[in-house]
């Protein structure tokens, strides 16, 4: 898992995300901790979540979702690539 922060503006983050995603026999998830647009920089990631902020409360909620304690109930507020505004999955 990698938690990005405006990765679209950071070639170093994008390179690291790609390297981690290419590791064999490893599941990978990208979590954008600011805007949902990071997915446009690395559309090949298999699992993508967006928290829209990196405050402790949101990181605790993310941990709950990743551990299965909480459902992921967000709705995409904008269109990102092939995912239209209002997408839930």
Secondary structure as the mmCIF struct_conf table of DSSP 4:
data_model
#
loop_
_struct_conf.conf_type_id
_struct_conf.id
_struct_conf.beg_label_comp_id
_struct_conf.beg_label_asym_id
_struct_conf.beg_label_seq_id
_struct_conf.end_label_comp_id
_struct_conf.end_label_asym_id
_struct_conf.end_label_seq_id
STRN STRN1 UNK A 2 UNK A 4
BEND BEND1 UNK A 5 UNK A 6
HELX_RH_3T_P HELX_RH_3T_P1 UNK A 7 UNK A 9
HELX_RH_AL_P HELX_RH_AL_P1 UNK A 11 UNK A 21
TURN_TY1_P TURN_TY1_P1 UNK A 22 UNK A 22
TURN_TY1_P TURN_TY1_P2 UNK A 24 UNK A 25
STRN STRN2 UNK A 30 UNK A 32
BEND BEND2 UNK A 33 UNK A 34
TURN_TY1_P TURN_TY1_P3 UNK A 36 UNK A 37
HELX_RH_AL_P HELX_RH_AL_P2 UNK A 38 UNK A 41
TURN_TY1_P TURN_TY1_P4 UNK A 43 UNK A 44
BEND BEND3 UNK A 46 UNK A 46
STRN STRN3 UNK A 48 UNK A 50
BEND BEND4 UNK A 52 UNK A 52
HELX_RH_AL_P HELX_RH_AL_P3 UNK A 56 UNK A 67
TURN_TY1_P TURN_TY1_P5 UNK A 68 UNK A 68
BEND BEND5 UNK A 69 UNK A 70
BEND BEND6 UNK A 77 UNK A 78
STRN STRN4 UNK A 80 UNK A 80
TURN_TY1_P TURN_TY1_P6 UNK A 81 UNK A 82
STRN STRN5 UNK A 83 UNK A 83
TURN_TY1_P TURN_TY1_P7 UNK A 85 UNK A 86
#
